[in-house]
Amino acid sequence: MLHISRVRRTGHYSMTVDHFHDAYEMYYLLEGERFYFIEGVTYKIRKGDLVLIAKYDVHKTLDTGVPDHERMLISFRESFLSRYEDQLPFLLSCFRPETKVLRLDPLAQRDVEDTMVRMLAAKAQGGTGGDLMLQTLFVQLLVAVVRACEQQAGQAETAPGAASQKIEDIVKYINANYAQPISQADLANRFYVSPSYLSRTFRKATGFSFSEYVQIVRVKAAQRLLRESGKRIIDIAEMSGFDSVPHFNRVFRKIMRTTPSQYRKSFAGKHPDSPKR
């Protein structure tokens, strides 16, 4: 499965949905500038930058204060590349923690834009011919991106300011300690800021409220345990930082639009352990 779209937005805009999911994404900025929060770090994205979102990465695009932007977005799952199964490790090698943003040179920008435009045309054409062309063009794009990853020495710039660094430190703490009780007041005290400052600055830097981000990190941890282990749901709830199974079920369903049990069933047979209720 592959989706590709080109969208131009006027005025100011911040992403409100799809905080994380089981698909890969490639986000290419044609015009404007954006902040992009990915796995605890906020990057400043400029025209010609390519953002690489791996499966289950927590992410969100944010307004920089500069209106108007245009982007291309590709979302896909490995199944779309089933014909190239032997080459998947190579084709997906650019989706790694140390490479979230590629700052492409002018020649690479032209190649990426041209390939994406041709992919849009193939998608619109549909049918067997269009689907084959879309898949072929996408593999060409992935190969070009892997080569760009190999050539890039460093990461794109992160959002400036001491406040951003403070929030990154707080996000790292949440990511490492989500299984323990975490309150906004406790973290404000630990990082020497006021609760109101933490609340205001956290949302501005990440696009999430403090409580929303903690819930997302905990649900993401629970997802992994539901997919990869046979542990009981009551144990998974506790290991993920939830104080009760009803609370866990309620938050999981709100974020994932399904229950933990239903989510686990969708991965039945994909792990050697036998899932337990």
Protein Blocks (a to p, Z undefined) as FASTA:
>chain_A
ZZddddddehjdddfbhkbccbdcddddfbdcddddeehiacdddehiacdddehiacdd
ddehigciadddddddfklmmmmmmmmmmmmmmmcfklmbccddfklmmmmmmmmmmmmm
mmmngpjklmmmmmmmmmmmmmmmmmmmmmpmbdcdddedjklmmmmmmmmmmmmmmmpc
cdfklmmmmnopafklmmmmmmmmnopafklmmmmmmmmmmmmmmmmmccdfklmmmmno
pabfklmmmmmmmmnopafklmmmmmgoiafbdcdZZ
